[in-house]
């Protein structure tokens, strides 16, 4: 197996080994995992930071507001 360099967590900066990434994501195939790991646009997170990340607030669709507006008029 070729050497795959470690990457840093997007939040805390802790280094993450590729083997740990594979262990934490057993559903991903090896080929797909390598593509994800080598992609510079995908930011890996350590398990602690990933589980403690706040979720983005849910954004409603305009259509939902429009339908509510129509219901209020009737």
N, C-alpha and C positions, 0 to 999 in steps of 0.2 A: 504494500500500500504506500502511496506517495505521501510525503509529509505535507500536512495542511496546517498553515500557521494559525495561532490563536487570535481571537478577536476580543475587543473590549466591550463591556456592557455599555449600552447607550445611556444609562443613568449614573451608575456609580463608578464606572471605569475599571471594574474588576475584570481581569482576563478570563476568558471562557475558552476551554479546550474543545476541540471538535468532537472528541469522544464523549464529553459530557453533553454536548448538544444532541448527539445521536441517542444517548441514553435517555434524555428527557423528552425526546420526540420519537418514540418507537414506531409510530404509524407511518412516518415518512420513509420512502425508499432511499437507498444509499445514493443513487444517481440524483434524485431530487434534492436530497440533503446537501450534496456537494454543490449543486447549482445555487441553492439558497445561501450557503455559507460563503461562497466566492462572490456573490453579487454585492457590489459596493453600495447599492441603494437600499438594501435591507439591513436594518439595525438590530443586532441580537441583544437580548436582555438576559441577565442571569435570572434564575427562578425567583429569587427574593424580590427583585425589582419588578419583574413581570407580574407577580401576584399582588404587588402593592400599588400598581399604577392606577390612577383614577380613570374611570371611563369617561368618554366624551359625552356631554349631554345629548339627549335625543333631539334631533331637529325635525320639527313637523314639516310636512309638505304643504305647499301653497294651496293645493286642492282641498286639503282638509280644512283650512281656514275659510276658503271660499264656500264650501258646503255648509259650514257652521253659520256663516254670514247669511246664507239663503234661508236656513232653517229659522233663524231669529226673526227674519222679516215676515215670515208666513204666519 
